[in-house]
Amino acid sequence: MSGERIRVSERPAIAGGTFADDRTRTTRFGNLWLEATIFLLLLCTAAAILFRSALVEHDLSIDPATAAQYAPYAYSDETSGGRSVAFLKDPHALAWTCEIRTGFAYPFCGVGLRLDQVEPDTGLDLSGFSKITLDITYKGPLKRLKIALKNRDLVGGAPVQGEDAKPIAIEIDVVQGRQTIELDLADAVVESWWASTHLNAMPRAKEPRFDNVVAIDLQTGSGEALGLHSGSVHRITLSGASFTAAQWYLLILGIWAGLTALLLVYRLVTLRRTLAARQRRHLEEARYLEMARQAAESASQAKSRFLAHMSHELRTPLNAILGYAQFLQAADLDDRQLRAASTIQESGEHLLALIGDILDHSKIEAGKLELHAASFDLRETVRTVLEMVRGRAEDKGLRFIWRIGSDVPARVVGDQKHLRQVLINLLGNAVKFTNRGEVAFALGMVARESGDVRLRFEVRDTGEGIPEDKQHLVFQAFEQVGDSAANAGGTGLGLSISQQLVERMGGRIEMTSRSGEGSRFWFELSLPLGENCLPESVADVEEAVSALPSPLETPPPEALRPLLVPAQAGNMRAIRAEAEKLIAAAPEYRAFGAHLIDLANNFQSAALLELVEKNLEDRLAA
């Protein structure tokens, strides 16, 4: 038998030549690969050397030691008829003080440096700089300042005669005290009042230019803030990098060299692929395919055995943990021990659900999931799911609406367990991704004929919705679309499993959604009628609306800020401590504090963070 074995190294001759010829070609092409690699390495080395010398970095720094040569000055709306005043406390230290007063439409003040001391109206060319860094100290009621570079446009290399300098400004956020602020000059824009008055005479009045900057100003920003302002400029630094002519030549050379190299690589790859294709043998392909088939069958069998084993090995100890957790909760425990037991149960149930989703998905993929049809009470099954989800919706302050049509039969024949699983997934997702508004469920009959009934299940919410470019991912396995904080607790399998289960039952889940307006999921199933299928009262439509919690009196921002950091960190103990302080300091916020403590006791970190951030933003906006 050994003489009949096929040796891979003993290949038959190829039409048009021998393997000796092929080996010669391979060697020749291998040498070309080596030559191409050496050529590319030489090009990269030359480019690196030229690029290093071509790129020139530079900066300009102005501090109190050099400020005198730029003639510091202070100004205010007093020159325009206003009543505000400004003066330099120490010109050498660039320290200034101003007082904004009423009596002018847009009161302002500022401090600046003149850069055209050598020749009037001829400043500095700062077009090669890309960033400006400010080291300043500020004290006053303003939240924003403005840095302005005043550029006198050039025509034919000379300043435009009689034209006032164009202010190109960036507004910056400031805090009290010393601070360092880095800005991108690309964000600077021409002041709108200047552009509007010069647009007729200068078509390019709105274009920021820095080729002849005659002054740099630091002035009050948007938002009127009357009162005393003071500050000092410790350092102004402009930095950037410019390209020399050598670099442009290098870019042209690099483009041509890159194209040449790509063409060479393409030719080499094409030749090698052609040669490799001619060297394939049908016998080897058949052998490899047979090996792959055997490996796939072995892997499928191993996967099935693994799933059957893990289903028992994982769920059995988890059910024991959950049972003992419930036993502990019924015992005489203090509050801390009771919360710990509740955490064990919630975490175990969450883990059990995740394991169930993964195992169900694997069974569906392997074709091992079976549906078991039996007669069951449809209305009671739906009510159980609705009651389960309603509590979660009311905990989030959502309105929960449900409706079961009068013509819906009481009993049908189908897979109760998997229908219940689909409804829990759809309703659970609706509550999970809805932060305000309502979640609604409707069950109605579409048609009834020859002992079968076609039912329509629909879930609607007013959540964040799903963007159009993400909707095709909704039913894909392990894909999570929507809020990242809400997605953190899931596997991305719920909707994928639900879609496949509904398809196995003979239906298909459909959806419509608009970003910011909510989503609607629905599916239709044809199910045989069970015994005693009529509802208790055919004339009634079963429906309910959950009650909304009463609005909470929200504390002011200074009382909410201490809650923000522990809420972001998920520190439930700190949240409870801060809530107790809030209740003790202000009894009118007792309901708000009690709600915080209740969320902390139930470890609702996401709901806590949303509650604190939303109320803080609303109060600050008001």
MIGU-154258 format. One record per residue (C-alpha): chain; residue in three letters; residue number from 1; x, y, z. Coordinates in pm, whole numbers. Layout:
A;ala;NUM;X;Y;Z
...
REM end
This chain:
A;met;1;0;0;0
A;ser;2;289;233;69
A;gly;3;384;224;-296
A;glu;4;39;353;-388
A;arg;5;53;662;-169
A;ile;6;67;995;-345
A;arg;7;361;1212;-248
A;val;8;298;1584;-255
A;ser;9;655;1655;-366
A;glu;10;621;1432;-674
A;arg;11;400;1653;-892
A;pro;12;319;1567;-1254
A;ala;13;448;1783;-1535
A;ile;14;256;2094;-1633
A;ala;15;145;2143;-1990
A;gly;16;392;2355;-2180
A;gly;17;693;2290;-1955
A;thr;18;836;2095;-1664
A;phe;19;858;2159;-1294
A;ala;20;1224;2236;-1344
A;asp;21;1115;2525;-1564
A;asp;22;866;2634;-1294
A;arg;23;1137;2625;-1029
A;thr;24;1353;2840;-1257
A;arg;25;1070;3091;-1294
A;thr;26;1008;3093;-917
A;thr;27;1377;3163;-852
A;arg;28;1380;3440;-1111
A;phe;29;1068;3602;-964
A;gly;30;1208;3562;-613
A;asn;31;1514;3763;-721
A;leu;32;1283;4032;-856
A;trp;33;1109;4049;-521
A;leu;34;1446;4101;-354
A;glu;35;1542;4374;-600
A;ala;36;1208;4549;-556
A;thr;37;1242;4538;-177
A;ile;38;1593;4690;-191
A;phe;39;1471;4960;-431
A;leu;40;1180;5055;-200
A;leu;41;1409;5063;105
A;leu;42;1647;5302;-74
A;leu;43;1356;5527;-173
A;cys;44;1219;5534;182
A;thr;45;1563;5617;322
A;ala;46;1613;5906;79
A;ala;47;1262;6035;145
A;ala;48;1314;6025;521
A;ile;49;1639;6225;494
A;leu;50;1488;6487;264
A;phe;51;1167;6513;464
A;arg;52;1356;6571;788
A;ser;53;1544;6863;635
A;ala;54;1242;6998;447
A;leu;55;1003;7038;739
A;val;56;1090;7344;947
A;glu;57;932;7389;1287
A;his;58;927;7735;1443
A;asp;59;760;7931;1720
A;leu;60;718;8287;1848
A;ser;61;690;8358;2219
A;ile;62;586;8684;2388
A;asp;63;621;8721;2764
A;pro;64;659;9012;3010
A;ala;65;1034;9027;2941
A;thr;66;974;9092;2567
A;ala;67;637;9270;2585
A;ala;68;782;9621;2600
A;gln;69;906;9606;2239
A;tyr;70;547;9539;2123
A;ala;71;387;9844;2296
A;pro;72;113;9704;2524
A;tyr;73;-214;9899;2541
A;ala;74;-559;9882;2699
A;tyr;75;-892;9990;2549
A;ser;76;-1267;9989;2614
A;asp;77;-1599;10108;2470
A;glu;78;-1522;10453;2617
A;thr;79;-1371;10552;2278
A;ser;80;-1704;10469;2113
A;gly;81;-1922;10658;2356
A;gly;82;-1949;10397;2629
A;arg;83;-1873;10431;3000
A;ser;84;-1644;10129;3052
A;val;85;-1282;10201;3151
A;ala;86;-964;9994;3116
A;phe;87;-599;10050;3205
A;leu;88;-271;9861;3235
A;lys;89;-166;9804;3595
A;asp;90;185;9697;3492
A;pro;91;274;9723;3119
A;his;92;588;9515;3164
A;ala;93;393;9234;3332
A;leu;94;94;9268;3091
A;ala;95;-137;9309;3390
A;trp;96;-466;9489;3323
A;thr;97;-791;9593;3489
A;cys;98;-1119;9709;3342
A;glu;99;-1469;9787;3461
A;ile;100;-1765;9712;3235
A;arg;101;-2042;9968;3283
A;thr;102;-2386;10017;3135
A;gly;103;-2463;10289;2885
A;phe;104;-2342;10123;2563
A;ala;105;-2515;9872;2337
A;tyr;106;-2227;9622;2346
A;pro;107;-1989;9712;2632
A;phe;108;-1636;9573;2601
A;cys;109;-1277;9615;2715
A;gly;110;-945;9450;2642
A;val;111;-566;9459;2634
A;gly;112;-337;9426;2334
A;leu;113;13;9432;2185
A;arg;114;115;9628;1874
A;leu;115;337;9426;1639
A;asp;116;408;9701;1383
A;gln;117;661;9902;1584
A;val;118;939;9898;1323
A;glu;119;721;10030;1041
A;pro;120;358;10143;1092
A;asp;121;95;9917;934
A;thr;122;359;9653;860
A;gly;123;327;9372;1112
A;leu;124;440;9012;1132
A;asp;125;373;8729;889
A;leu;126;215;8459;1108
A;ser;127;71;8250;823
A;gly;128;323;7973;896
A;phe;129;186;7922;1248
A;ser;130;-95;7679;1322
A;lys;131;-142;7699;1701
A;ile;132;-148;7968;1967
A;thr;133;-100;7893;2338
A;leu;134;-208;8138;2610
A;asp;135;-79;8137;2968
A;ile;136;-307;8385;3149
A;thr;137;-461;8467;3484
A;tyr;138;-819;8598;3495
A;lys;139;-1051;8717;3770
A;gly;140;-1401;8840;3704
A;pro;141;-1761;8741;3623
A;leu;142;-1703;8643;3258
A;lys;143;-1709;8281;3138
A;arg;144;-1558;8354;2794
A;leu;145;-1279;8574;2660
A;lys;146;-1173;8640;2303
A;ile;147;-825;8634;2145
A;ala;148;-810;8843;1827
A;leu;149;-528;8874;1571
A;lys;150;-566;9200;1374
A;asn;151;-441;9157;1018
A;arg;152;-398;9443;770
A;asp;153;-447;9284;428
A;leu;154;-169;9311;170
A;val;155;-202;9397;-200
A;gly;156;110;9353;-409
A;gly;157;312;9298;-90
A;ala;158;210;9634;62
A;pro;159;-58;9706;327
A;val;160;-392;9839;200
A;gln;161;-380;10213;260
A;gly;162;-657;10358;476
A;glu;163;-800;10016;560
A;asp;164;-847;9932;928
A;ala;165;-707;9601;1049
A;lys;166;-922;9290;1008
A;pro;167;-999;9126;1349
A;ile;168;-976;8745;1330
A;ala;169;-1095;8602;1663
A;ile;170;-1145;8283;1862
A;glu;171;-1367;8274;2171
A;ile;172;-1231;8073;2462
A;asp;173;-1375;7940;2785
A;val;174;-1200;8072;3098
A;val;175;-1205;7992;3467
A;gln;176;-1094;8185;3768
A;gly;177;-719;8193;3827
A;arg;178;-422;8094;3616
A;gln;179;-475;7867;3317
A;thr;180;-306;7750;2997
A;ile;181;-518;7741;2680
A;glu;182;-409;7592;2346
A;leu;183;-599;7701;2033
A;asp;184;-595;7603;1667
A;leu;185;-566;7907;1437
A;ala;186;-776;7717;1183
A;asp;187;-1074;7780;1416
A;ala;188;-1034;8159;1397
A;val;189;-1301;8355;1206
A;val;190;-1330;8715;1092
A;glu;191;-1554;8922;1322
A;ser;192;-1897;8942;1159
A;trp;193;-1941;9317;1221
A;trp;194;-1614;9388;1036
A;ala;195;-1690;9157;746
A;ser;196;-2039;9304;695
A;thr;197;-1904;9661;672
A;his;198;-1618;9575;431
A;leu;199;-1778;9308;212
A;asn;200;-1867;9546;-72
A;ala;201;-1516;9693;-96
A;met;202;-1334;9366;-22
A;pro;203;-1488;9050;-174
A;arg;204;-1255;8838;43
A;ala;205;-1338;9022;363
A;lys;206;-1456;8702;536
A;glu;207;-1130;8517;461
A;pro;208;-900;8481;766
A;arg;209;-544;8583;681
A;phe;210;-236;8611;900
A;asp;211;24;8747;655
A;asn;212;43;9097;814
A;val;213;-69;9083;1178
A;val;214;-31;9427;1335
A;ala;215;-176;9356;1682
A;ile;216;-288;9079;1917
A;asp;217;-581;9156;2150
A;leu;218;-726;8975;2451
A;gln;219;-1078;9111;2510
A;thr;220;-1410;9031;2674
A;gly;221;-1613;8762;2498
A;ser;222;-1983;8709;2430
A;gly;223;-2229;8754;2713
A;glu;224;-2255;9085;2893
A;ala;225;-2104;9075;3243
A;leu;226;-2098;9405;3426
A;gly;227;-1843;9466;3694
A;leu;228;-1471;9457;3757
A;his;229;-1240;9237;3547
A;ser;230;-867;9189;3591
A;gly;231;-597;8964;3463
A;ser;232;-245;8923;3338
A;val;233;-81;8762;3038
A;his;234;218;8552;3135
A;arg;235;302;8421;2789
A;ile;236;168;8406;2433
A;thr;237;326;8136;2216
A;leu;238;263;8078;1845
A;ser;239;390;7753;1695
A;gly;240;375;7575;1363
A;ala;241;558;7409;1081
A;ser;242;610;7519;723
A;phe;243;694;7336;404
A;thr;244;996;7433;197
A;ala;245;1035;7403;-179
A;ala;246;1245;7092;-130
A;gln;247;952;6919;30
A;trp;248;724;6988;-266
A;tyr;249;986;6836;-495
A;leu;250;1006;6543;-257
A;leu;251;629;6493;-275
A;ile;252;637;6487;-656
A;leu;253;926;6243;-652
A;gly;254;749;6029;-392
A;ile;255;431;6011;-601
A;trp;256;618;5896;-911
A;ala;257;832;5651;-713
A;gly;258;524;5514;-535
A;leu;259;338;5462;-863
A;thr;260;639;5288;-1011
A;ala;261;677;5066;-707
A;leu;262;306;4979;-705
A;leu;263;320;4886;-1073
A;leu;264;623;4668;-1011
A;val;265;458;4499;-712
A;tyr;266;139;4444;-912
A;arg;267;331;4279;-1194
A;leu;268;518;4055;-951
A;val;269;204;3954;-764
A;thr;270;22;3880;-1089
A;leu;271;303;3662;-1217
A;arg;272;333;3471;-892
A;arg;273;-42;3413;-872
A;thr;274;-46;3284;-1228
A;leu;275;238;3045;-1154
A;ala;276;75;2927;-829
A;ala;277;-256;2864;-1006
A;arg;278;-81;2641;-1266
A;gln;279;86;2441;-988
A;arg;280;-236;2339;-817
A;arg;281;-333;1979;-850
A;his;282;-688;1841;-855
A;leu;283;-583;1547;-647
A;glu;284;-452;1770;-367
A;glu;285;-769;1982;-379
A;ala;286;-984;1673;-341
A;arg;287;-768;1552;-53
A;tyr;288;-782;1888;125
A;leu;289;-1156;1919;70
A;glu;290;-1208;1574;218
A;met;291;-997;1669;519
A;ala;292;-1195;1991;560
A;arg;293;-1526;1804;540
A;gln;294;-1416;1559;804
A;ala;295;-1288;1840;1025
A;ala;296;-1617;2031;988
A;glu;297;-1822;1726;1078
A;ser;298;-1598;1659;1377
A;ala;299;-1625;2022;1490
A;ser;300;-2004;2016;1456
A;gln;301;-2028;1701;1663
A;ala;302;-1790;1843;1924
A;lys;303;-1995;2164;1936
A;ser;304;-2319;1973;1989
A;arg;305;-2160;1767;2267
A;phe;306;-2016;2081;2422
A;leu;307;-2353;2260;2419
A;ala;308;-2532;1965;2573
A;his;309;-2267;1936;2842
A;met;310;-2240;2310;2916
A;ser;311;-2618;2351;2932
A;his;312;-2618;2116;3229
A;glu;313;-2284;2214;3385
A;leu;314;-2356;2590;3383
A;arg;315;-2727;2606;3456
A;thr;316;-2726;2350;3740
A;pro;317;-2488;2542;3972
A;leu;318;-2646;2875;3874
A;asn;319;-2992;2750;3968
A;ala;320;-2847;2634;4301
A;ile;321;-2696;2980;4359
A;leu;322;-3028;3147;4278
A;gly;323;-3215;2910;4508
A;tyr;324;-2987;2983;4802
A;ala;325;-3001;3357;4726
A;gln;326;-3383;3343;4750
A;phe;327;-3349;3139;5070
A;leu;328;-3118;3405;5218
A;gln;329;-3358;3687;5128
A;ala;330;-3631;3513;5325
A;ala;331;-3404;3489;5633
A;asp;332;-3368;3748;5910
A;leu;333;-3098;3973;5759
A;asp;334;-2998;4331;5816
A;asp;335;-3024;4582;5528
A;arg;336;-2665;4536;5410
A;gln;337;-2691;4157;5405
A;leu;338;-3028;4174;5228
A;arg;339;-2882;4399;4957
A;ala;340;-2592;4159;4913
A;ala;341;-2830;3863;4875
A;ser;342;-3039;4062;4625
A;thr;343;-2724;4146;4427
A;ile;344;-2631;3776;4414
A;gln;345;-2976;3687;4283
A;glu;346;-2986;3968;4024
A;ser;347;-2635;3888;3899
A;gly;348;-2712;3516;3882
A;glu;349;-3035;3576;3690
A;his;350;-2851;3808;3451
A;leu;351;-2575;3551;3396
A;leu;352;-2832;3273;3348
A;ala;353;-3009;3484;3083
A;leu;354;-2682;3553;2899
A;ile;355;-2590;3183;2901
A;gly;356;-2939;3097;2779
A;asp;357;-2909;3344;2489
A;ile;358;-2570;3206;2381
A;leu;359;-2684;2844;2405
A;asp;360;-3008;2918;2219
A;his;361;-2816;3096;1943
A;ser;362;-2574;2804;1911
A;lys;363;-2860;2553;1900
A;ile;364;-3035;2751;1627
A;glu;365;-2714;2768;1423
A;ala;366;-2662;2393;1464
A;gly;367;-3027;2320;1377
A;lys;368;-3080;2157;1717
A;leu;369;-3353;2389;1848
A;glu;370;-3695;2221;1842
A;leu;371;-4039;2378;1881
A;his;372;-4294;2201;2100
A;ala;373;-4654;2287;2011
A;ala;374;-4921;2247;2279
A;ser;375;-5247;2414;2379
A;phe;376;-5191;2705;2616
A;asp;377;-5373;3010;2754
A;leu;378;-5255;3292;2527
A;arg;379;-5409;3573;2730
A;glu;380;-5260;3451;3056
A;thr;381;-4916;3408;2895
A;val;382;-4926;3764;2760
A;arg;383;-5049;3904;3093
A;thr;384;-4759;3736;3277
A;val;385;-4504;3895;3043
A;leu;386;-4673;4235;3068
A;glu;387;-4674;4231;3447
A;met;388;-4307;4134;3447
A;val;389;-4208;4425;3220
A;arg;390;-4446;4684;3368
A;gly;391;-4247;4706;3694
A;arg;392;-3927;4787;3506
A;ala;393;-4105;5052;3301
A;glu;394;-4256;5221;3606
A;asp;395;-3914;5218;3781
A;lys;396;-3788;5433;3494
A;gly;397;-4090;5665;3512
A;leu;398;-4238;5544;3182
A;arg;399;-4605;5511;3092
A;phe;400;-4680;5147;3012
A;ile;401;-4983;5084;2789
A;trp;402;-5114;4749;2674
A;arg;403;-5418;4631;2482
A;ile;404;-5554;4285;2401
A;gly;405;-5832;4284;2142
A;ser;406;-6173;4140;2223
A;asp;407;-6147;3890;1936
A;val;408;-5820;3737;2056
A;pro;409;-5888;3372;2152
A;ala;410;-5814;3251;2502
A;arg;411;-5634;2931;2398
A;val;412;-5418;2852;2095
A;val;413;-5177;2575;1999
A;gly;414;-4813;2672;1976
A;asp;415;-4476;2688;2152
A;gln;416;-4562;2889;2463
A;lys;417;-4205;2901;2597
A;his;418;-4047;3048;2285
A;leu;419;-4336;3289;2217
A;arg;420;-4294;3416;2573
A;gln;421;-3919;3451;2512
A;val;422;-3979;3664;2201
A;leu;423;-4224;3896;2382
A;ile;424;-3985;3939;2678
A;asn;425;-3703;4033;2439
A;leu;426;-3908;4288;2243
A;leu;427;-4070;4450;2549
A;gly;428;-3746;4440;2748
A;asn;429;-3558;4619;2469
A;ala;430;-3833;4881;2443
A;val;431;-3805;4963;2816
A;lys;432;-3424;4942;2809
A;phe;433;-3381;5199;2532
A;thr;434;-3661;5438;2638
A;asn;435;-3572;5705;2892
A;arg;436;-3890;5912;2880
A;gly;437;-4237;5882;2737
A;glu;438;-4414;5546;2702
A;val;439;-4395;5184;2598
A;ala;440;-4703;5027;2439
A;phe;441;-4804;4669;2353
A;ala;442;-5097;4556;2139
A;leu;443;-5229;4210;2053
A;gly;444;-5505;4173;1797
A;met;445;-5649;3928;1548
A;val;446;-5578;3981;1177
A;ala;447;-5781;3692;1032
A;arg;448;-5956;3370;1134
A;glu;449;-6035;3078;907
A;ser;450;-6067;2697;916
A;gly;451;-5964;2649;1277
A;asp;452;-5661;2882;1261
A;val;453;-5621;3238;1378
A;arg;454;-5365;3493;1256
A;leu;455;-5251;3719;1539
A;arg;456;-5051;4039;1531
A;phe;457;-4813;4124;1820
A;glu;458;-4686;4483;1827
A;val;459;-4447;4672;2059
A;arg;460;-4400;5049;2031
A;asp;461;-4183;5291;2230
A;thr;462;-4084;5659;2235
A;gly;463;-3713;5593;2291
A;glu;464;-3408;5720;2107
A;gly;465;-3489;5525;1790
A;ile;466;-3246;5360;1550
A;pro;467;-3060;5558;1278
A;glu;468;-3140;5449;922
A;asp;469;-2779;5350;851
A;lys;470;-2784;5110;1151
A;gln;471;-3124;4946;1102
A;his;472;-2984;4665;885
A;leu;473;-2773;4551;1185
A;val;474;-3064;4516;1429
A;phe;475;-3132;4146;1372
A;gln;476;-2768;4040;1327
A;ala;477;-2606;3832;1601
A;phe;478;-2376;4013;1847
A;glu;479;-2466;4353;1698
A;gln;480;-2583;4620;1943
A;val;481;-2739;4939;1807
A;gly;482;-2828;5232;2033
A;asp;483;-2711;5386;2358
A;ser;484;-2373;5235;2465
A;ala;485;-2459;5256;2836
A;ala;486;-2782;5060;2782
A;asn;487;-2602;4808;2560
A;ala;488;-2342;4734;2828
A;gly;489;-2553;4464;2994
A;gly;490;-2643;4258;2686
A;thr;491;-2494;4017;2433
A;gly;492;-2654;4150;2115
A;leu;493;-2834;3817;2064
A;gly;494;-3189;3894;2182
A;leu;495;-3332;4027;1856
A;ser;496;-3137;3778;1645
A;ile;497;-3279;3486;1847
A;ser;498;-3628;3640;1844
A;gln;499;-3621;3681;1465
A;gln;500;-3512;3319;1412
A;leu;501;-3771;3188;1660
A;val;502;-4051;3380;1490
A;glu;503;-3936;3253;1150
A;arg;504;-3942;2895;1284
A;met;505;-4301;2961;1396
A;gly;506;-4395;3078;1045
A;gly;507;-4369;3457;1080
A;arg;508;-4116;3738;1055
A;ile;509;-4042;4036;1279
A;glu;510;-4072;4373;1106
A;met;511;-3968;4715;1234
A;thr;512;-3987;5086;1164
A;ser;513;-3785;5347;1349
A;arg;514;-3675;5708;1328
A;ser;515;-3386;5850;1522
A;gly;516;-3512;6048;1821
A;glu;517;-3876;5940;1773
A;gly;518;-3884;5579;1891
A;ser;519;-3929;5237;1731
A;arg;520;-4206;4992;1642
A;phe;521;-4160;4614;1619
A;trp;522;-4432;4370;1514
A;phe;523;-4484;4018;1386
A;glu;524;-4778;3801;1280
A;leu;525;-4830;3430;1356
A;ser;526;-5087;3180;1232
A;leu;527;-5175;2947;1522
A;pro;528;-5435;2667;1547
A;leu;529;-5718;2731;1793
A;gly;530;-5715;2533;2118
A;glu;531;-6005;2398;2321
A;asn;532;-6229;2655;2492
A;cys;533;-6069;2922;2280
A;leu;534;-6326;3197;2337
A;pro;535;-6234;3472;2588
A;glu;536;-6442;3513;2902
A;ser;537;-6608;3828;2769
A;val;538;-6601;3866;2393
A;ala;539;-6737;4220;2406
A;asp;540;-6456;4356;2624
A;val;541;-6122;4494;2511
A;glu;542;-5861;4423;2773
A;glu;543;-5630;4719;2821
A;ala;544;-5442;4906;3093
A;val;545;-5225;5213;3142
A;ser;546;-4965;5227;3417
A;ala;547;-4960;5519;3660
A;leu;548;-4677;5767;3635
A;pro;549;-4481;5866;3947
A;ser;550;-4541;6214;4083
A;pro;551;-4282;6476;3978
A;leu;552;-3990;6526;4218
A;glu;553;-3882;6863;4351
A;thr;554;-3532;6902;4201
A;pro;555;-3251;7053;4414
A;pro;556;-3040;7343;4282
A;pro;557;-2712;7278;4089
A;glu;558;-2491;7334;4398
A;ala;559;-2675;7050;4574
A;leu;560;-2661;6821;4268
A;arg;561;-2290;6861;4187
A;pro;562;-2163;6649;4485
A;leu;563;-2375;6363;4345
A;leu;564;-2221;6371;3996
A;val;565;-1880;6214;4067
A;pro;566;-2008;5915;4274
A;ala;567;-2287;5861;4018
A;gln;568;-2029;5847;3735
A;ala;569;-1816;5606;3942
A;gly;570;-2115;5387;4043
A;asn;571;-2037;5440;4413
A;met;572;-2371;5347;4571
A;arg;573;-2249;5404;4929
A;ala;574;-2138;5761;4849
A;ile;575;-2469;5827;4670
A;arg;576;-2667;5720;4976
A;ala;577;-2448;5937;5204
A;glu;578;-2492;6246;4983
A;ala;579;-2867;6184;4956
A;glu;580;-2900;6167;5336
A;lys;581;-2708;6496;5366
A;leu;582;-2942;6653;5112
A;ile;583;-3252;6540;5303
A;ala;584;-3109;6668;5635
A;ala;585;-3012;7007;5486
A;ala;586;-3331;7068;5286
A;pro;587;-3648;6879;5389
A;glu;588;-3830;7000;5076
A;tyr;589;-3607;6767;4872
A;arg;590;-3690;6462;5085
A;ala;591;-3873;6288;4797
A;phe;592;-3582;6344;4559
A;gly;593;-3332;6215;4816
A;ala;594;-3547;5911;4897
A;his;595;-3566;5830;4525
A;leu;596;-3184;5846;4503
A;ile;597;-3148;5612;4802
A;asp;598;-3399;5368;4651
A;leu;599;-3207;5359;4321
A;ala;600;-2877;5313;4505
A;asn;601;-3017;5028;4717
A;asn;602;-3119;4852;4395
A;phe;603;-2781;4922;4230
A;gln;604;-2941;5113;3942
A;ser;605;-2620;5293;3842
A;ala;606;-2733;5387;3489
A;ala;607;-3065;5531;3612
A;leu;608;-2884;5721;3890
A;leu;609;-2634;5881;3650
A;glu;610;-2910;5979;3408
A;leu;611;-3122;6131;3687
A;val;612;-2835;6342;3824
A;glu;613;-2700;6456;3484
A;lys;614;-3042;6540;3339
A;asn;615;-3158;6745;3639
A;leu;616;-2821;6920;3662
A;glu;617;-2834;7016;3293
A;asp;618;-3198;7128;3320
A;arg;619;-3132;7348;3623
A;leu;620;-2821;7502;3465
A;ala;621;-3011;7569;3142
A;ala;622;-3293;7735;3337
REM end
